[in-house]
Every structure is written in C-alpha cells, then in structure tokens.
C-alpha cells in the first residue's frame, strides 16, 4: 500500500503531472503542424507529377496518331522525293 501523502505533496505531484501532460500536448501540436506541412508539400508534388504525366501522355498519343495517319502518305511520297533529290 502506498504511503499516505500530505495534501501539499499530492498537489505537487498532480501539478507536476499536469505540466508534463501540457508539455506533451504542446509537442503533439507541433508534430501535427509539421506533419500537415509535409503532407501539403507531398500533395503538391503528386499533383504536379500527375499534370506532367498527363502532358507526356497527350504528347505520346498525338505522336502515335500522327505516325499512323501520315505513314501511308509518306510511303507514297518518299519515292517521288527520292527521285527529285537524285542527281540527274
């Protein structure tokens, strides 16, 4: 059984514990703010990466479509261009 505490000792212990709890809460609040800032930074990076990927995808799709559309035309024009370039 714990020894009996005087009211002043009890009050001192309670105040000490409350001070520790308050310090922990302050640290927790600081950690939460830092975490929110990191999440915001990574969220912005993710969104920028998504925009970049979208731009690259559009470029690849346009290049592939141009290759499919113009391949037959180039195949027909290539002999004529080669004949023009050939020395006479």
ZIGIWO-V472409 format. One record per residue. N is the residue number from 1. RES is the residue in one small letter. PHI is phi in degrees with one decimal (* if undefined). Layout:
n: <N,N>
res: <RES,RES>
phi: <PHI,PHI>
//
This chain:
n: <1,2,3,4,5,6,7,8,9,10,11,12,13,14,15,16,17,18,19,20,21,22,23,24,25,26,27,28,29,30,31,32,33,34,35,36,37,38,39,40,41,42,43,44,45,46,47,48,49,50,51,52,53,54,55,56,57,58,59,60,61,62,63,64,65,66,67,68,69,70,71,72,73,74,75,76,77,78,79,80,81,82,83,84,85,86,87,88>
res: <x,x,x,x,x,x,x,x,x,x,x,x,x,x,x,x,x,x,x,x,x,x,x,x,x,x,x,x,x,x,x,x,x,x,x,x,x,x,x,x,x,x,x,x,x,x,x,x,x,x,x,x,x,x,x,x,x,x,x,x,x,x,x,x,x,x,x,x,x,x,x,x,x,x,x,x,x,x,x,x,x,x,x,x,x,x,x,x>
phi: <*,-66.0,-67.5,-69.6,-101.7,-74.8,-57.4,-70.4,-64.5,-61.8,-61.6,-63.0,-63.2,-64.0,-65.3,-63.2,-64.3,-62.9,-62.8,-65.7,-63.4,-63.1,-64.3,-65.6,-65.3,-61.8,-65.2,-63.0,-62.9,-63.8,-63.9,-64.3,-61.5,-64.1,-64.9,-62.6,-63.7,-65.7,-63.2,-61.2,-64.8,-69.3,-64.1,-63.9,-62.3,-62.9,-63.6,-64.6,-62.5,-63.3,-63.4,-63.3,-63.3,-63.4,-64.2,-64.4,-61.2,-60.9,-61.9,-64.9,-64.5,-65.2,-64.5,-65.9,-64.2,-63.6,-64.5,-67.9,-72.9,-91.2,-58.8,-62.8,-65.1,-66.0,-61.9,-78.5,-83.8,-54.4,-62.5,-66.6,-66.0,-64.2,-67.8,-70.0,-79.0,-58.3,-65.5,-92.7>
//
